[in-house]
Amino acid sequence: MKRTLAAASLSIAALAAPAGAFDLTEMSEDERAAFRAEIRAYLLENPEIIMEAVGVLEQRQAEQQAQADVDLVKINAEDIFNDGYSWVGGNVNGDVTLVEFVDYRCGYCRKAHDEVAQLVDTDGNIKFILKEFPILGEESLISSRFAIATKMVAGDDAYKQMHDALITFNGNVGRGSLTRLAEGLGIDPEPILARMDDPEIDAIIQKNRELAGRLQINGTPTFVFEDQLLRGYVPLQGMMQIVDQIRAN
């Protein structure tokens, strides 16, 4: 905040007089001192101007970041929306595409899970893509490896069942707990466990991490709504508003 205030104050000083009215480098020491004193007195008398300038600066920065995110999504669109290995659900022909970078041990991913499902199910016209992005330790990585192996061995429907189970699972993640989880879903765990060390799984996770790096994603959940990047949890109502805005444009 101090840096932002300082930047705002400098901006005010720079705009205090019309361009070309005088050259600060040619002012005498007395003139420069008087000029500084005048600016200081004005700001002390009107401190709300600083916050106004800060607000304008933050708005401009937010707009610049949003445009930068649009550019990042555009450049990486093929890897985001058509990587050939991520699970795709919802309405595969929907008019809005939602992509989520998810970590199974992430509290906010868990919080968002039911709301994202409600959005996709009730809307009926959203294509939903899941990106495995384990960043919170060994159990996150094991969970993602098991989920991807499930998709490889048992198909998309089994993957979605396993995804939903893993995102709500509260115990320690290991061979025993994953075996029980799969058996509870009616899925044979043995071929999945045998597939977990497949180099193809390593490649998928690495590609997702590289994509996240290019998109400047360092946390979960992160959502891509068409050309918008949303870093962090977004409540259901907020997601619904974003979908409405996309359709209105």
matplotlib code that plots the C-alpha trace (Angstrom):
import matplotlib.pyplot as plt

x = [0.0, 2.8, 4.3, 0.9, 0.4, 3.8, 3.1, -0.2, 1.5, 4.0, 1.3, -0.5, 2.7, 3.3, -0.3, -0.2, 0.6, 0.0, 2.6, 5.3, 4.4, 7.8, 10.8, 11.5, 15.1, 15.6, 14.0, 16.2, 16.5, 14.1, 11.6, 11.8, 11.3, 8.3, 6.8, 7.2, 5.7, 2.7, 2.0, 2.4, 0.0, -2.5, -2.5, -2.7, -5.8, -7.3, -6.1, -9.1, -7.3, -4.6, -7.2, -9.0, -5.7, -5.0, -8.4, -7.8, -4.3, -5.7, -8.5, -6.0, -3.8, -6.8, -7.8, -4.2, -4.1, -7.4, -6.2, -2.9, -4.9, -7.0, -3.8, -2.4, -5.5, -5.5, -1.9, -2.4, -5.9, -5.1, -3.5, -6.3, -9.3, -8.1, -5.2, -6.6, -6.2, -8.1, -11.6, -14.4, -17.9, -21.0, -22.4, -19.6, -21.3, -22.0, -21.8, -19.6, -16.4, -15.3, -11.9, -10.7, -7.2, -7.7, -5.8, -7.7, -6.2, -7.1, -9.7, -11.1, -11.3, -13.4, -15.5, -16.0, -16.8, -20.5, -21.0, -19.3, -21.3, -24.5, -23.6, -22.8, -25.9, -28.5, -27.2, -27.1, -25.1, -21.6, -18.7, -16.6, -12.9, -10.8, -7.0, -5.1, -2.8, -1.4, 0.7, 0.0, 2.3, 2.7, -0.9, -2.1, 0.2, -0.8, -4.5, -4.0, -2.0, -4.8, -7.5, -5.6, -4.9, -8.6, -9.4, -6.9, -8.0, -11.8, -12.8, -14.4, -17.4, -15.2, -12.8, -15.6, -16.8, -13.2, -12.7, -15.9, -14.8, -11.3, -12.3, -14.5, -12.2, -10.9, -8.6, -4.9, -4.2, -2.4, -2.7, -5.1, -7.4, -7.4, -8.3, -11.2, -12.3, -12.3, -14.1, -16.8, -17.4, -17.6, -14.3, -11.5, -8.5, -5.7, -5.2, -5.5, -2.8, -0.6, -1.0, -0.1, 3.6, 3.0, 5.3, 2.2, 0.8, 4.1, 3.8, 0.2, 1.0, 4.1, 2.2, -0.4, 2.2, 4.0, 0.7, -0.1, 3.3, 2.6, -0.7, 0.9, -1.2, 0.3, -2.7, -5.9, -8.7, -8.0, -10.8, -10.8, -14.2, -13.7, -11.0, -11.1, -8.7, -10.1, -7.5, -9.2, -12.5, -15.6, -19.0, -21.8, -23.6, -20.4, -19.9, -23.4, -22.9, -19.8, -21.6, -24.3, -21.8, -20.0, -23.3, -24.3, -21.1]
y = [0.0, 2.4, 1.9, 2.4, 5.7, 6.8, 6.1, 7.9, 11.0, 11.1, 10.9, 13.8, 15.9, 15.1, 16.3, 19.3, 21.6, 21.5, 19.8, 22.2, 24.8, 24.6, 22.3, 20.9, 20.4, 24.1, 25.2, 26.7, 25.0, 27.6, 27.2, 23.4, 23.6, 25.9, 23.6, 20.6, 22.5, 23.5, 19.9, 18.7, 21.3, 20.6, 16.8, 17.4, 19.6, 17.2, 13.7, 12.0, 12.8, 10.3, 7.5, 8.6, 8.3, 4.9, 3.7, 4.9, 3.3, -0.1, 0.0, 0.5, -2.3, -4.6, -3.8, -4.4, -7.7, -8.8, -7.9, -9.7, -12.8, -12.7, -12.7, -15.6, -17.7, -16.9, -17.9, -21.1, -21.9, -25.3, -26.7, -25.3, -26.5, -29.3, -31.1, -34.6, -36.1, -34.0, -35.2, -33.3, -33.3, -31.2, -30.3, -31.1, -28.8, -26.1, -22.4, -21.6, -23.6, -23.8, -25.2, -25.9, -26.5, -28.6, -30.2, -32.8, -31.7, -28.0, -26.8, -24.2, -26.7, -28.8, -25.8, -25.0, -28.6, -28.8, -25.3, -26.0, -29.2, -27.2, -24.6, -27.1, -29.3, -26.6, -24.5, -27.4, -25.6, -25.5, -27.6, -28.5, -29.5, -30.7, -30.2, -32.3, -29.8, -31.4, -28.8, -29.4, -32.3, -36.0, -36.9, -34.5, -36.1, -39.6, -38.6, -37.1, -40.1, -42.5, -40.3, -40.2, -43.9, -44.5, -42.6, -44.6, -48.0, -47.6, -44.6, -41.2, -42.1, -44.0, -41.0, -38.6, -40.9, -41.1, -37.4, -36.7, -39.3, -38.0, -34.3, -35.2, -37.8, -36.8, -39.6, -40.2, -41.1, -44.3, -47.7, -49.0, -46.0, -45.8, -49.5, -49.1, -45.9, -47.7, -50.8, -48.6, -47.2, -50.7, -50.2, -52.8, -51.0, -53.4, -52.4, -48.8, -49.2, -51.0, -48.1, -45.3, -45.3, -45.1, -42.5, -41.1, -40.0, -38.2, -36.5, -35.4, -33.8, -32.2, -30.7, -29.3, -27.8, -26.2, -24.8, -23.4, -21.7, -20.1, -18.9, -17.6, -19.9, -20.8, -21.8, -23.8, -23.6, -21.6, -21.3, -20.4, -19.1, -18.8, -16.0, -15.0, -16.3, -16.4, -17.2, -18.6, -19.7, -18.0, -18.5, -20.0, -16.6, -15.1, -17.9, -17.5, -13.8, -14.5, -17.0, -14.4, -11.8, -14.0, -14.9, -11.2, -10.2]
z = [0.0, 0.8, -2.7, -4.2, -2.3, -3.3, -6.9, -6.6, -5.0, -7.8, -10.4, -8.7, -8.7, -12.3, -13.2, -11.0, -13.9, -17.6, -19.8, -20.7, -18.1, -16.5, -16.3, -12.9, -13.7, -14.3, -11.0, -8.3, -5.0, -3.4, -6.2, -5.9, -2.1, -2.5, -5.1, -2.9, 0.1, -2.0, -3.1, 0.5, 1.8, -0.9, -0.2, 3.6, 3.0, 0.5, 1.6, -0.2, -3.5, -2.7, -2.2, -5.4, -7.3, -5.7, -6.9, -10.4, -10.4, -9.1, -11.6, -14.5, -13.1, -12.9, -16.5, -17.7, -15.9, -17.4, -20.9, -20.2, -19.1, -22.3, -24.3, -22.3, -22.9, -26.6, -27.0, -25.1, -26.3, -27.9, -24.8, -22.5, -24.5, -26.7, -25.1, -25.9, -22.5, -20.0, -18.9, -20.7, -19.4, -19.1, -22.5, -24.9, -27.5, -25.0, -25.9, -22.9, -21.9, -18.3, -17.4, -13.8, -12.6, -9.5, -6.6, -4.6, -1.2, -1.8, 0.6, -1.8, -4.6, -2.3, -1.5, -5.2, -6.2, -5.5, -6.8, -10.1, -10.4, -9.7, -12.3, -15.0, -14.3, -13.9, -16.9, -19.3, -21.9, -20.4, -21.5, -18.5, -18.6, -15.6, -15.4, -12.9, -11.2, -8.0, -6.1, -2.5, -1.7, -2.1, -1.4, -4.0, -6.5, -5.6, -5.9, -9.3, -10.5, -9.4, -11.0, -14.3, -14.2, -13.6, -16.7, -18.7, -17.4, -16.9, -19.0, -18.6, -16.4, -13.9, -13.9, -13.0, -10.2, -8.9, -9.1, -7.1, -4.5, -4.2, -3.9, -0.9, 0.7, 4.1, 5.1, 4.3, 0.7, 0.2, -1.6, 1.0, 1.1, -2.7, -3.0, -0.6, -2.5, -5.9, -4.5, -3.0, -6.4, -8.0, -9.8, -9.8, -8.1, -9.2, -12.8, -11.8, -9.1, -11.6, -14.1, -11.7, -12.6, -16.3, -17.9, -19.7, -16.4, -15.7, -19.0, -18.5, -15.1, -16.4, -19.4, -17.0, -14.8, -17.8, -19.1, -15.6, -15.7, -19.0, -17.7, -14.5, -12.4, -9.0, -7.0, -7.0, -7.9, -11.1, -13.6, -17.3, -18.5, -22.2, -22.4, -18.7, -16.0, -12.5, -9.9, -6.8, -5.5, -7.1, -5.5, -7.5, -8.0, -9.3, -11.8, -13.0, -13.5, -15.5, -17.7, -18.3, -19.2, -21.7, -23.4, -23.6, -25.4]

ax = plt.figure().add_subplot(projection="3d")
ax.plot(x, y, z, "-o")
ax.set_aspect("equal")
plt.show()
